[in-house]
Amino acid sequence: MRSVPTGGTTRGPHRVDFALEAKCYSPENGVGVKELSRLISRLRHRQFGILVTTSFLGHQAYQELRSDRHPVVVIIGTDIAAILVKGGLRTPEVVWEWLTAEFPTEAAVA
């Protein structure tokens, strides 16, 4: 669980509690019920979840999420790609350059 300040430049930060599940899967392997259930089980009263994956949310997991109306935001691979493209990062090479510049490894710093 994380509590982070959000928005509000005039009245100070707001604290929001949420749970995050992130999965780096190949485009062929979707996130299933097991992974979604793990996230949902960690949610407490008045909290929401965020599921981020480089692939997609499987059909059964999606159906359960919708039918049970769980407070979960899902960000899938195509969403991530759209965000990168909108930010001007349109090729794998450009994304890699941006990542290494923004998040240098210990080897790159030394």
N, C-alpha and C positions, 0 to 999 in steps of 0.2 A: 504494500500500500504506500502511496506517495501523497504528500500534501504539498501543493505548489502554489505560489502566488500567481494570480491571474488578473489581467485587465485593471481597470480603475486607476487612471493617472491622477485624479483629483482627490480621491478619498482613501487612497492606500490600497494595498493588495487584498484580494479575497483568497481565502484558503479553500481548496477543493480536494477532497479525498477521492482517489480512484485506484483501481487495480489495472495493471498493464500486462498483457501477454503478447510476446513478439515471437514469430516463427519465421525462420529463413528457410523456406522450402523451394524446391524446383517448381517451375510453372505447371508441371504435370501432377503434382501431389498437393491436394487441397488440405486445408485445416478441417479436421473432423469434429465429431461430437465430443470425443475425449478431451481434446485441447480446449474446446469451448466450455465444457463442463468444469474444467479446472479453474478457469477464469471466473465463471459464475459462482462457483462455490466459495470464492474468496470475497465476494461482495457482501458488504454489510448494509444496514439500513441507511438509506439516502446516499449511497455511493453508486458510482457507475464504473463500467469497465471499458477498456480500450483494447481491441485486438488488432495487431498490425502483422501482416504477413506479406511475404514477397510472392505468394501464390494466390490462392482464392479460398473462399469459404465453401466447403462441400454442401451439397443440396440438403442433406438431412440436418446438418448443423444449422444451416440457414433457416430451414423450416421450423426447427425447435426455437431458435432465437426469436423469430417472428411470432409464432403462435403463443409462446409464453411471455412475450413482451418484456424481455430482459433489457435493462438499461445499459446496452453495450454498443459502442461505436466501433465499426469495422472499417479498417483501412487495408485494401488489398493491393496486390502488385500493380494493377492498372492505375489505381489512385496514386501510388507512389510515382509511377512513370509520368503521369499527367502533371504532378507537382514539379517534378524535375524539369520537364519540358517547359512549363510555364515560367520557371526560373531561369530559362536559357541554357539548361544543361541537356542538350539534345542527343549526345552520343555517349557510348560507354567510356571513350577516352576522356571526354570533357568531364564526365561525372567522376572518373578516377582522379583526374587532376584536382578537381575541387575537393574531393575527400582527403587526398593526401595533404593538400594545403591547409584545410580546416582542422584536420585531426591527425597531426603528424605522429608517427610511431617513435618509440625510443631510439631506434636505429637511425631514423631520419634526423632526429634532434642532435644526436651525438656527433 
